[in-house]
Amino acid sequence: MSKSSYYEVGVFPVFFDEKSAKWCVQTAVCTLEGCDICEKFENQEKAHSHATQLAATKHELDRCLCDACYQEYVQYCW
């Protein structure tokens, strides 16, 4: 990932996801595997604006289960 496609606004990483071809703001971290949980945006301006709003209102990165890890947990542990 090049430096121009990744930066941080406060504690929120903003980056371009090549698989989805969208800009992402990481809003949480999965508590099982450490996966990035992101909100996706059509362009960098919208992603940056959202990250700025989160940082300005003193939000922090959440910690929760991502859908994929939760499904795997349910499949193997229940």
PyMOL Python script that loads the backbone (N, CA, C, O; Angstrom):
from pymol import cmd

cmd.read_pdbstr("""\
ATOM      1  N   MET A   1       0.862  -1.172   0.000  1.00  0.00           N
ATOM      2  CA  MET A   1       0.000   0.000   0.000  1.00  0.00           C
ATOM      3  C   MET A   1       0.906   1.231   0.000  1.00  0.00           C
ATOM      4  O   MET A   1       1.789   1.354   0.848  1.00  0.00           O
ATOM      5  N   SER A   2       0.692   2.114  -0.923  1.00  0.00           N
ATOM      6  CA  SER A   2       1.525   3.315  -0.995  1.00  0.00           C
ATOM      7  C   SER A   2       1.117   4.309   0.074  1.00  0.00           C
ATOM      8  O   SER A   2       0.009   4.255   0.605  1.00  0.00           O
ATOM      9  N   LYS A   3       2.035   5.220   0.380  1.00  0.00           N
ATOM     10  CA  LYS A   3       1.751   6.220   1.406  1.00  0.00           C
ATOM     11  C   LYS A   3       0.586   7.110   1.017  1.00  0.00           C
ATOM     12  O   LYS A   3      -0.128   7.598   1.893  1.00  0.00           O
ATOM     13  N   SER A   4       0.374   7.335  -0.266  1.00  0.00           N
ATOM     14  CA  SER A   4      -0.721   8.204  -0.698  1.00  0.00           C
ATOM     15  C   SER A   4      -2.083   7.527  -0.555  1.00  0.00           C
ATOM     16  O   SER A   4      -3.113   8.195  -0.644  1.00  0.00           O
ATOM     17  N   SER A   5      -2.100   6.213  -0.336  1.00  0.00           N
ATOM     18  CA  SER A   5      -3.380   5.525  -0.194  1.00  0.00           C
ATOM     19  C   SER A   5      -3.647   5.088   1.249  1.00  0.00           C
ATOM     20  O   SER A   5      -4.575   4.320   1.502  1.00  0.00           O
ATOM     21  N   TYR A   6      -2.825   5.581   2.208  1.00  0.00           N
ATOM     22  CA  TYR A   6      -3.036   5.278   3.628  1.00  0.00           C
ATOM     23  C   TYR A   6      -2.597   6.469   4.465  1.00  0.00           C
ATOM     24  O   TYR A   6      -1.502   6.999   4.279  1.00  0.00           O
ATOM     25  N   TYR A   7      -3.449   6.883   5.380  1.00  0.00           N
ATOM     26  CA  TYR A   7      -3.089   7.912   6.358  1.00  0.00           C
ATOM     27  C   TYR A   7      -4.055   7.811   7.521  1.00  0.00           C
ATOM     28  O   TYR A   7      -5.034   7.069   7.448  1.00  0.00           O
ATOM     29  N   GLU A   8      -3.797   8.539   8.585  1.00  0.00           N
ATOM     30  CA  GLU A   8      -4.658   8.486   9.758  1.00  0.00           C
ATOM     31  C   GLU A   8      -5.220   9.863  10.074  1.00  0.00           C
ATOM     32  O   GLU A   8      -4.537  10.879   9.945  1.00  0.00           O
ATOM     33  N   VAL A   9      -6.484   9.873  10.490  1.00  0.00           N
ATOM     34  CA  VAL A   9      -7.145  11.074  10.995  1.00  0.00           C
ATOM     35  C   VAL A   9      -7.463  10.753  12.450  1.00  0.00           C
ATOM     36  O   VAL A   9      -8.378   9.978  12.727  1.00  0.00           O
ATOM     37  N   GLY A  10      -6.721  11.335  13.371  1.00  0.00           N
ATOM     38  CA  GLY A  10      -6.855  10.940  14.772  1.00  0.00           C
ATOM     39  C   GLY A  10      -6.441   9.486  14.897  1.00  0.00           C
ATOM     40  O   GLY A  10      -5.345   9.115  14.478  1.00  0.00           O
ATOM     41  N   VAL A  11      -7.302   8.661  15.468  1.00  0.00           N
ATOM     42  CA  VAL A  11      -7.004   7.230  15.613  1.00  0.00           C
ATOM     43  C   VAL A  11      -7.590   6.400  14.471  1.00  0.00           C
ATOM     44  O   VAL A  11      -7.506   5.173  14.500  1.00  0.00           O
ATOM     45  N   PHE A  12      -8.180   7.047  13.473  1.00  0.00           N
ATOM     46  CA  PHE A  12      -8.893   6.333  12.414  1.00  0.00           C
ATOM     47  C   PHE A  12      -8.073   6.239  11.129  1.00  0.00           C
ATOM     48  O   PHE A  12      -7.866   7.246  10.452  1.00  0.00           O
ATOM     49  N   PRO A  13      -7.603   5.031  10.788  1.00  0.00           N
ATOM     50  CA  PRO A  13      -6.920   4.852   9.516  1.00  0.00           C
ATOM     51  C   PRO A  13      -7.883   5.062   8.341  1.00  0.00           C
ATOM     52  O   PRO A  13      -9.026   4.606   8.369  1.00  0.00           O
ATOM     53  N   VAL A  14      -7.406   5.750   7.330  1.00  0.00           N
ATOM     54  CA  VAL A  14      -8.147   5.965   6.085  1.00  0.00           C
ATOM     55  C   VAL A  14      -7.276   5.368   4.986  1.00  0.00           C
ATOM     56  O   VAL A  14      -6.094   5.695   4.880  1.00  0.00           O
ATOM     57  N   PHE A  15      -7.860   4.489   4.165  1.00  0.00           N
ATOM     58  CA  PHE A  15      -7.051   3.847   3.138  1.00  0.00           C
ATOM     59  C   PHE A  15      -7.906   3.426   1.952  1.00  0.00           C
ATOM     60  O   PHE A  15      -9.128   3.317   2.051  1.00  0.00           O
ATOM     61  N   PHE A  16      -7.232   3.192   0.827  1.00  0.00           N
ATOM     62  CA  PHE A  16      -7.898   2.721  -0.378  1.00  0.00           C
ATOM     63  C   PHE A  16      -7.808   1.206  -0.413  1.00  0.00           C
ATOM     64  O   PHE A  16      -6.714   0.643  -0.369  1.00  0.00           O
ATOM     65  N   ASP A  17      -8.958   0.544  -0.492  1.00  0.00           N
ATOM     66  CA  ASP A  17      -9.025  -0.912  -0.565  1.00  0.00           C
ATOM     67  C   ASP A  17      -9.069  -1.316  -2.035  1.00  0.00           C
ATOM     68  O   ASP A  17     -10.054  -1.062  -2.727  1.00  0.00           O
ATOM     69  N   GLU A  18      -8.007  -1.939  -2.498  1.00  0.00           N
ATOM     70  CA  GLU A  18      -7.916  -2.296  -3.914  1.00  0.00           C
ATOM     71  C   GLU A  18      -8.933  -3.363  -4.319  1.00  0.00           C
ATOM     72  O   GLU A  18      -9.384  -3.372  -5.464  1.00  0.00           O
ATOM     73  N   LYS A  19      -9.300  -4.258  -3.407  1.00  0.00           N
ATOM     74  CA  LYS A  19     -10.269  -5.314  -3.745  1.00  0.00           C
ATOM     75  C   LYS A  19     -11.643  -4.738  -4.062  1.00  0.00           C
ATOM     76  O   LYS A  19     -12.280  -5.137  -5.036  1.00  0.00           O
ATOM     77  N   SER A  20     -12.096  -3.804  -3.240  1.00  0.00           N
ATOM     78  CA  SER A  20     -13.428  -3.230  -3.457  1.00  0.00           C
ATOM     79  C   SER A  20     -13.379  -1.940  -4.268  1.00  0.00           C
ATOM     80  O   SER A  20     -14.417  -1.424  -4.683  1.00  0.00           O
ATOM     81  N   ALA A  21     -12.178  -1.419  -4.495  1.00  0.00           N
ATOM     82  CA  ALA A  21     -11.976  -0.146  -5.197  1.00  0.00           C
ATOM     83  C   ALA A  21     -12.717   0.997  -4.503  1.00  0.00           C
ATOM     84  O   ALA A  21     -13.289   1.872  -5.152  1.00  0.00           O
ATOM     85  N   LYS A  22     -12.692   0.968  -3.163  1.00  0.00           N
ATOM     86  CA  LYS A  22     -13.344   2.018  -2.372  1.00  0.00           C
ATOM     87  C   LYS A  22     -12.385   2.516  -1.300  1.00  0.00           C
ATOM     88  O   LYS A  22     -11.439   1.829  -0.915  1.00  0.00           O
ATOM     89  N   TRP A  23     -12.656   3.730  -0.830  1.00  0.00           N
ATOM     90  CA  TRP A  23     -11.919   4.293   0.297  1.00  0.00           C
ATOM     91  C   TRP A  23     -12.572   3.816   1.580  1.00  0.00           C
ATOM     92  O   TRP A  23     -13.799   3.764   1.673  1.00  0.00           O
ATOM     93  N   CYS A  24     -11.762   3.469   2.572  1.00  0.00           N
ATOM     94  CA  CYS A  24     -12.259   2.906   3.827  1.00  0.00           C
ATOM     95  C   CYS A  24     -11.780   3.712   5.024  1.00  0.00           C
ATOM     96  O   CYS A  24     -10.688   4.280   5.028  1.00  0.00           O
ATOM     97  N   VAL A  25     -12.632   3.739   6.034  1.00  0.00           N
ATOM     98  CA  VAL A  25     -12.267   4.284   7.337  1.00  0.00           C
ATOM     99  C   VAL A  25     -12.394   3.133   8.322  1.00  0.00           C
ATOM    100  O   VAL A  25     -13.480   2.582   8.506  1.00  0.00           O
ATOM    101  N   GLN A  26     -11.283   2.770   8.953  1.00  0.00           N
ATOM    102  CA  GLN A  26     -11.337   1.705   9.949  1.00  0.00           C
ATOM    103  C   GLN A  26     -11.986   2.259  11.201  1.00  0.00           C
ATOM    104  O   GLN A  26     -11.508   3.234  11.780  1.00  0.00           O
ATOM    105  N   THR A  27     -13.089   1.628  11.622  1.00  0.00           N
ATOM    106  CA  THR A  27     -13.823   2.101  12.797  1.00  0.00           C
ATOM    107  C   THR A  27     -13.761   1.125  13.962  1.00  0.00           C
ATOM    108  O   THR A  27     -14.151   1.467  15.078  1.00  0.00           O
ATOM    109  N   ALA A  28     -13.268  -0.105  13.709  1.00  0.00           N
ATOM    110  CA  ALA A  28     -13.211  -1.102  14.773  1.00  0.00           C
ATOM    111  C   ALA A  28     -12.148  -2.146  14.454  1.00  0.00           C
ATOM    112  O   ALA A  28     -11.669  -2.257  13.325  1.00  0.00           O
ATOM    113  N   VAL A  29     -11.800  -2.905  15.486  1.00  0.00           N
ATOM    114  CA  VAL A  29     -10.857  -4.010  15.363  1.00  0.00           C
ATOM    115  C   VAL A  29     -11.535  -5.253  15.930  1.00  0.00           C
ATOM    116  O   VAL A  29     -12.122  -5.206  17.010  1.00  0.00           O
ATOM    117  N   CYS A  30     -11.454  -6.355  15.205  1.00  0.00           N
ATOM    118  CA  CYS A  30     -12.044  -7.615  15.656  1.00  0.00           C
ATOM    119  C   CYS A  30     -11.280  -8.133  16.876  1.00  0.00           C
ATOM    120  O   CYS A  30     -10.049  -8.168  16.880  1.00  0.00           O
ATOM    121  N   THR A  31     -12.012  -8.527  17.894  1.00  0.00           N
ATOM    122  CA  THR A  31     -11.376  -8.994  19.121  1.00  0.00           C
ATOM    123  C   THR A  31     -10.835 -10.420  19.019  1.00  0.00           C
ATOM    124  O   THR A  31     -10.044 -10.830  19.868  1.00  0.00           O
ATOM    125  N   LEU A  32     -11.237 -11.177  18.013  1.00  0.00           N
ATOM    126  CA  LEU A  32     -10.721 -12.543  17.864  1.00  0.00           C
ATOM    127  C   LEU A  32      -9.451 -12.596  17.024  1.00  0.00           C
ATOM    128  O   LEU A  32      -8.441 -13.146  17.464  1.00  0.00           O
ATOM    129  N   GLU A  33      -9.491 -12.041  15.838  1.00  0.00           N
ATOM    130  CA  GLU A  33      -8.377 -12.167  14.901  1.00  0.00           C
ATOM    131  C   GLU A  33      -7.673 -10.850  14.582  1.00  0.00           C
ATOM    132  O   GLU A  33      -6.681 -10.842  13.854  1.00  0.00           O
ATOM    133  N   GLY A  34      -8.169  -9.750  15.111  1.00  0.00           N
ATOM    134  CA  GLY A  34      -7.541  -8.459  14.820  1.00  0.00           C
ATOM    135  C   GLY A  34      -7.889  -7.900  13.450  1.00  0.00           C
ATOM    136  O   GLY A  34      -7.186  -7.027  12.942  1.00  0.00           O
ATOM    137  N   CYS A  35      -8.962  -8.391  12.849  1.00  0.00           N
ATOM    138  CA  CYS A  35      -9.390  -7.918  11.524  1.00  0.00           C
ATOM    139  C   CYS A  35      -9.789  -6.441  11.587  1.00  0.00           C
ATOM    140  O   CYS A  35     -10.277  -5.960  12.609  1.00  0.00           O
ATOM    141  N   ASP A  36      -9.573  -5.738  10.483  1.00  0.00           N
ATOM    142  CA  ASP A  36     -10.038  -4.355  10.371  1.00  0.00           C
ATOM    143  C   ASP A  36     -11.523  -4.362  10.033  1.00  0.00           C
ATOM    144  O   ASP A  36     -11.946  -5.056   9.109  1.00  0.00           O
ATOM    145  N   ILE A  37     -12.311  -3.600  10.768  1.00  0.00           N
ATOM    146  CA  ILE A  37     -13.729  -3.440  10.471  1.00  0.00           C
ATOM    147  C   ILE A  37     -13.887  -2.009   9.986  1.00  0.00           C
ATOM    148  O   ILE A  37     -13.597  -1.057  10.712  1.00  0.00           O
ATOM    149  N   CYS A  38     -14.355  -1.868   8.743  1.00  0.00           N
ATOM    150  CA  CYS A  38     -14.316  -0.566   8.078  1.00  0.00           C
ATOM    151  C   CYS A  38     -15.669  -0.145   7.528  1.00  0.00           C
ATOM    152  O   CYS A  38     -16.553  -0.962   7.276  1.00  0.00           O
ATOM    153  N   GLU A  39     -15.790   1.151   7.356  1.00  0.00           N
ATOM    154  CA  GLU A  39     -16.895   1.724   6.592  1.00  0.00           C
ATOM    155  C   GLU A  39     -16.306   2.132   5.251  1.00  0.00           C
ATOM    156  O   GLU A  39     -15.221   2.711   5.196  1.00  0.00           O
ATOM    157  N   LYS A  40     -17.023   1.831   4.166  1.00  0.00           N
ATOM    158  CA  LYS A  40     -16.507   2.085   2.820  1.00  0.00           C
ATOM    159  C   LYS A  40     -17.198   3.279   2.188  1.00  0.00           C
ATOM    160  O   LYS A  40     -18.382   3.529   2.414  1.00  0.00           O
ATOM    161  N   PHE A  41     -16.425   4.016   1.385  1.00  0.00           N
ATOM    162  CA  PHE A  41     -16.908   5.233   0.737  1.00  0.00           C
ATOM    163  C   PHE A  41     -16.468   5.248  -0.719  1.00  0.00           C
ATOM    164  O   PHE A  41     -15.452   4.659  -1.087  1.00  0.00           O
ATOM    165  N   GLU A  42     -17.249   5.930  -1.530  1.00  0.00           N
ATOM    166  CA  GLU A  42     -16.979   5.994  -2.966  1.00  0.00           C
ATOM    167  C   GLU A  42     -15.731   6.800  -3.303  1.00  0.00           C
ATOM    168  O   GLU A  42     -15.067   6.526  -4.302  1.00  0.00           O
ATOM    169  N   ASN A  43     -15.406   7.795  -2.476  1.00  0.00           N
ATOM    170  CA  ASN A  43     -14.231   8.607  -2.788  1.00  0.00           C
ATOM    171  C   ASN A  43     -13.493   9.013  -1.514  1.00  0.00           C
ATOM    172  O   ASN A  43     -14.012   8.896  -0.404  1.00  0.00           O
ATOM    173  N   GLN A  44     -12.279   9.489  -1.709  1.00  0.00           N
ATOM    174  CA  GLN A  44     -11.418   9.851  -0.590  1.00  0.00           C
ATOM    175  C   GLN A  44     -11.989  11.009   0.219  1.00  0.00           C
ATOM    176  O   GLN A  44     -11.859  11.028   1.443  1.00  0.00           O
ATOM    177  N   GLU A  45     -12.609  11.959  -0.436  1.00  0.00           N
ATOM    178  CA  GLU A  45     -13.160  13.124   0.261  1.00  0.00           C
ATOM    179  C   GLU A  45     -14.222  12.710   1.288  1.00  0.00           C
ATOM    180  O   GLU A  45     -14.220  13.201   2.417  1.00  0.00           O
ATOM    181  N   LYS A  46     -15.122  11.810   0.896  1.00  0.00           N
ATOM    182  CA  LYS A  46     -16.164  11.355   1.825  1.00  0.00           C
ATOM    183  C   LYS A  46     -15.566  10.558   2.982  1.00  0.00           C
ATOM    184  O   LYS A  46     -15.990  10.710   4.128  1.00  0.00           O
ATOM    185  N   ALA A  47     -14.592   9.718   2.688  1.00  0.00           N
ATOM    186  CA  ALA A  47     -13.938   8.936   3.739  1.00  0.00           C
ATOM    187  C   ALA A  47     -13.218   9.857   4.718  1.00  0.00           C
ATOM    188  O   ALA A  47     -13.329   9.692   5.933  1.00  0.00           O
ATOM    189  N   HIS A  48     -12.485  10.818   4.186  1.00  0.00           N
ATOM    190  CA  HIS A  48     -11.755  11.761   5.042  1.00  0.00           C
ATOM    191  C   HIS A  48     -12.723  12.570   5.900  1.00  0.00           C
ATOM    192  O   HIS A  48     -12.469  12.782   7.085  1.00  0.00           O
ATOM    193  N   SER A  49     -13.816  13.018   5.320  1.00  0.00           N
ATOM    194  CA  SER A  49     -14.815  13.791   6.057  1.00  0.00           C
ATOM    195  C   SER A  49     -15.393  12.970   7.209  1.00  0.00           C
ATOM    196  O   SER A  49     -15.559  13.481   8.317  1.00  0.00           O
ATOM    197  N   HIS A  50     -15.699  11.701   6.949  1.00  0.00           N
ATOM    198  CA  HIS A  50     -16.258  10.844   7.996  1.00  0.00           C
ATOM    199  C   HIS A  50     -15.241  10.628   9.122  1.00  0.00           C
ATOM    200  O   HIS A  50     -15.589  10.713  10.300  1.00  0.00           O
ATOM    201  N   ALA A  51     -13.995  10.351   8.760  1.00  0.00           N
ATOM    202  CA  ALA A  51     -12.952  10.152   9.774  1.00  0.00           C
ATOM    203  C   ALA A  51     -12.749  11.421  10.594  1.00  0.00           C
ATOM    204  O   ALA A  51     -12.531  11.349  11.803  1.00  0.00           O
ATOM    205  N   THR A  52     -12.817  12.564   9.954  1.00  0.00           N
ATOM    206  CA  THR A  52     -12.668  13.839  10.656  1.00  0.00           C
ATOM    207  C   THR A  52     -13.804  14.047  11.645  1.00  0.00           C
ATOM    208  O   THR A  52     -13.578  14.499  12.767  1.00  0.00           O
ATOM    209  N   GLN A  53     -15.026  13.719  11.236  1.00  0.00           N
ATOM    210  CA  GLN A  53     -16.175  13.844  12.145  1.00  0.00           C
ATOM    211  C   GLN A  53     -16.029  12.920  13.352  1.00  0.00           C
ATOM    212  O   GLN A  53     -16.319  13.320  14.479  1.00  0.00           O
ATOM    213  N   LEU A  54     -15.584  11.695  13.120  1.00  0.00           N
ATOM    214  CA  LEU A  54     -15.384  10.757  14.225  1.00  0.00           C
ATOM    215  C   LEU A  54     -14.313  11.272  15.189  1.00  0.00           C
ATOM    216  O   LEU A  54     -14.489  11.230  16.407  1.00  0.00           O
ATOM    217  N   ALA A  55     -13.214  11.754  14.636  1.00  0.00           N
ATOM    218  CA  ALA A  55     -12.122  12.257  15.475  1.00  0.00           C
ATOM    219  C   ALA A  55     -12.544  13.504  16.245  1.00  0.00           C
ATOM    220  O   ALA A  55     -12.180  13.668  17.410  1.00  0.00           O
ATOM    221  N   ALA A  56     -13.308  14.380  15.604  1.00  0.00           N
ATOM    222  CA  ALA A  56     -13.727  15.632  16.245  1.00  0.00           C
ATOM    223  C   ALA A  56     -14.695  15.391  17.393  1.00  0.00           C
ATOM    224  O   ALA A  56     -14.763  16.191  18.326  1.00  0.00           O
ATOM    225  N   THR A  57     -15.442  14.299  17.331  1.00  0.00           N
ATOM    226  CA  THR A  57     -16.410  13.998  18.392  1.00  0.00           C
ATOM    227  C   THR A  57     -15.851  12.995  19.400  1.00  0.00           C
ATOM    228  O   THR A  57     -16.596  12.386  20.169  1.00  0.00           O
ATOM    229  N   LYS A  58     -14.532  12.836  19.382  1.00  0.00           N
ATOM    230  CA  LYS A  58     -13.810  12.024  20.381  1.00  0.00           C
ATOM    231  C   LYS A  58     -14.163  10.540  20.356  1.00  0.00           C
ATOM    232  O   LYS A  58     -14.054   9.856  21.374  1.00  0.00           O
ATOM    233  N   HIS A  59     -14.585  10.042  19.199  1.00  0.00           N
ATOM    234  CA  HIS A  59     -14.815   8.601  19.080  1.00  0.00           C
ATOM    235  C   HIS A  59     -13.471   7.878  19.142  1.00  0.00           C
ATOM    236  O   HIS A  59     -12.426   8.469  18.871  1.00  0.00           O
ATOM    237  N   GLU A  60     -13.507   6.620  19.493  1.00  0.00           N
ATOM    238  CA  GLU A  60     -12.322   5.775  19.508  1.00  0.00           C
ATOM    239  C   GLU A  60     -12.616   4.521  18.698  1.00  0.00           C
ATOM    240  O   GLU A  60     -13.772   4.211  18.411  1.00  0.00           O
ATOM    241  N   LEU A  61     -11.554   3.799  18.331  1.00  0.00           N
ATOM    242  CA  LEU A  61     -11.762   2.540  17.624  1.00  0.00           C
ATOM    243  C   LEU A  61     -12.519   1.578  18.529  1.00  0.00           C
ATOM    244  O   LEU A  61     -12.150   1.379  19.686  1.00  0.00           O
ATOM    245  N   ASP A  62     -13.581   0.983  17.994  1.00  0.00           N
ATOM    246  CA  ASP A  62     -14.353  -0.003  18.742  1.00  0.00           C
ATOM    247  C   ASP A  62     -13.630  -1.341  18.711  1.00  0.00           C
ATOM    248  O   ASP A  62     -12.757  -1.567  17.874  1.00  0.00           O
ATOM    249  N   ARG A  63     -13.992  -2.203  19.607  1.00  0.00           N
ATOM    250  CA  ARG A  63     -13.501  -3.567  19.625  1.00  0.00           C
ATOM    251  C   ARG A  63     -14.725  -4.473  19.664  1.00  0.00           C
ATOM    252  O   ARG A  63     -15.526  -4.422  20.597  1.00  0.00           O
ATOM    253  N   CYS A  64     -14.853  -5.302  18.637  1.00  0.00           N
ATOM    254  CA  CYS A  64     -16.013  -6.186  18.523  1.00  0.00           C
ATOM    255  C   CYS A  64     -15.637  -7.361  17.629  1.00  0.00           C
ATOM    256  O   CYS A  64     -14.499  -7.448  17.168  1.00  0.00           O
ATOM    257  N   LEU A  65     -16.571  -8.253  17.382  1.00  0.00           N
ATOM    258  CA  LEU A  65     -16.343  -9.375  16.477  1.00  0.00           C
ATOM    259  C   LEU A  65     -16.754  -8.990  15.063  1.00  0.00           C
ATOM    260  O   LEU A  65     -17.817  -8.403  14.860  1.00  0.00           O
ATOM    261  N   CYS A  66     -15.915  -9.319  14.087  1.00  0.00           N
ATOM    262  CA  CYS A  66     -16.342  -9.124  12.699  1.00  0.00           C
ATOM    263  C   CYS A  66     -17.242 -10.296  12.315  1.00  0.00           C
ATOM    264  O   CYS A  66     -17.230 -11.335  12.975  1.00  0.00           O
ATOM    265  N   ASP A  67     -18.009 -10.129  11.264  1.00  0.00           N
ATOM    266  CA  ASP A  67     -18.964 -11.163  10.849  1.00  0.00           C
ATOM    267  C   ASP A  67     -18.286 -12.494  10.527  1.00  0.00           C
ATOM    268  O   ASP A  67     -18.776 -13.554  10.918  1.00  0.00           O
ATOM    269  N   ALA A  68     -17.162 -12.439   9.815  1.00  0.00           N
ATOM    270  CA  ALA A  68     -16.483 -13.676   9.414  1.00  0.00           C
ATOM    271  C   ALA A  68     -15.976 -14.449  10.628  1.00  0.00           C
ATOM    272  O   ALA A  68     -16.148 -15.666  10.701  1.00  0.00           O
ATOM    273  N   CYS A  69     -15.360 -13.764  11.571  1.00  0.00           N
ATOM    274  CA  CYS A  69     -14.851 -14.440  12.771  1.00  0.00           C
ATOM    275  C   CYS A  69     -15.990 -14.960  13.637  1.00  0.00           C
ATOM    276  O   CYS A  69     -15.883 -16.034  14.228  1.00  0.00           O
ATOM    277  N   TYR A  70     -17.068 -14.209  13.713  1.00  0.00           N
ATOM    278  CA  TYR A  70     -18.217 -14.661  14.500  1.00  0.00           C
ATOM    279  C   TYR A  70     -18.797 -15.941  13.905  1.00  0.00           C
ATOM    280  O   TYR A  70     -19.111 -16.878  14.640  1.00  0.00           O
ATOM    281  N   GLN A  71     -18.940 -15.989  12.585  1.00  0.00           N
ATOM    282  CA  GLN A  71     -19.476 -17.188  11.931  1.00  0.00           C
ATOM    283  C   GLN A  71     -18.563 -18.392  12.174  1.00  0.00           C
ATOM    284  O   GLN A  71     -19.040 -19.498  12.428  1.00  0.00           O
ATOM    285  N   GLU A  72     -17.258 -18.171  12.094  1.00  0.00           N
ATOM    286  CA  GLU A  72     -16.308 -19.252  12.345  1.00  0.00           C
ATOM    287  C   GLU A  72     -16.393 -19.714  13.804  1.00  0.00           C
ATOM    288  O   GLU A  72     -16.348 -20.914  14.076  1.00  0.00           O
ATOM    289  N   TYR A  73     -16.512 -18.793  14.717  1.00  0.00           N
ATOM    290  CA  TYR A  73     -16.649 -19.115  16.139  1.00  0.00           C
ATOM    291  C   TYR A  73     -17.893 -19.967  16.384  1.00  0.00           C
ATOM    292  O   TYR A  73     -17.828 -20.986  17.073  1.00  0.00           O
ATOM    293  N   VAL A  74     -19.013 -19.551  15.825  1.00  0.00           N
ATOM    294  CA  VAL A  74     -20.269 -20.288  16.003  1.00  0.00           C
ATOM    295  C   VAL A  74     -20.156 -21.685  15.395  1.00  0.00           C
ATOM    296  O   VAL A  74     -20.616 -22.665  15.982  1.00  0.00           O
ATOM    297  N   GLN A  75     -19.545 -21.766  14.226  1.00  0.00           N
ATOM    298  CA  GLN A  75     -19.430 -23.051  13.538  1.00  0.00           C
ATOM    299  C   GLN A  75     -18.598 -24.054  14.343  1.00  0.00           C
ATOM    300  O   GLN A  75     -18.968 -25.225  14.435  1.00  0.00           O
ATOM    301  N   TYR A  76     -17.496 -23.616  14.917  1.00  0.00           N
ATOM    302  CA  TYR A  76     -16.586 -24.547  15.583  1.00  0.00           C
ATOM    303  C   TYR A  76     -16.785 -24.669  17.088  1.00  0.00           C
ATOM    304  O   TYR A  76     -16.326 -25.639  17.691  1.00  0.00           O
ATOM    305  N   CYS A  77     -17.449 -23.719  17.696  1.00  0.00           N
ATOM    306  CA  CYS A  77     -17.549 -23.730  19.162  1.00  0.00           C
ATOM    307  C   CYS A  77     -18.939 -24.056  19.676  1.00  0.00           C
ATOM    308  O   CYS A  77     -19.114 -24.252  20.878  1.00  0.00           O
ATOM    309  N   TRP A  78     -19.920 -24.118  18.809  1.00  0.00           N
ATOM    310  CA  TRP A  78     -21.275 -24.401  19.294  1.00  0.00           C
ATOM    311  C   TRP A  78     -21.760 -25.686  18.764  1.00  0.00           C
ATOM    312  O   TRP A  78     -22.882 -26.093  19.064  1.00  0.00           O
TER     313      TRP A  78
END
""", "prot")
cmd.dss("prot")
cmd.show_as("cartoon", "prot")
cmd.util.cbc("prot")
cmd.orient("prot")
